[in-house]
């Protein structure tokens, strides 16, 4: 991790947070890490997004959104 910090200039604590999906990877960080690791930055961003979608917070938001959509749909049907 120290070498990656030296190559990218990204703090070790931040690298750890990105690895453990505790912090979002932005485009600039993905480009730096991708260049250092010889990996397409899109892969880093996509894997970070996929991990976030599995988090309890996001699952709750998605669940609430689905419930609201159903309620709106039901209201629209009853108004006709």
Phi, psi and omega in degrees: 000328180297320179296317179298321176298315181294323181286319186263336186080008180270132181302144181301322179296321178292319178301316178299317180297321178294317180299323183263013178054037177261353181216139180290140176267118176277174183298314182299317179293318180299321179293315179298311181294318179300317179295317181292326184263357184058048181231145176297124180303331179299326179295318179295318180293315181298316181293326177293318179296316180299320178294320179295323180295338179271353182290149180302322180298313182291321178300320179295317178298315179297321179297315179296320179297318179295319179297317178297318179297319178296318180297316179295320179296317179294321178295321181295320181293318183288338179283340182286000000 
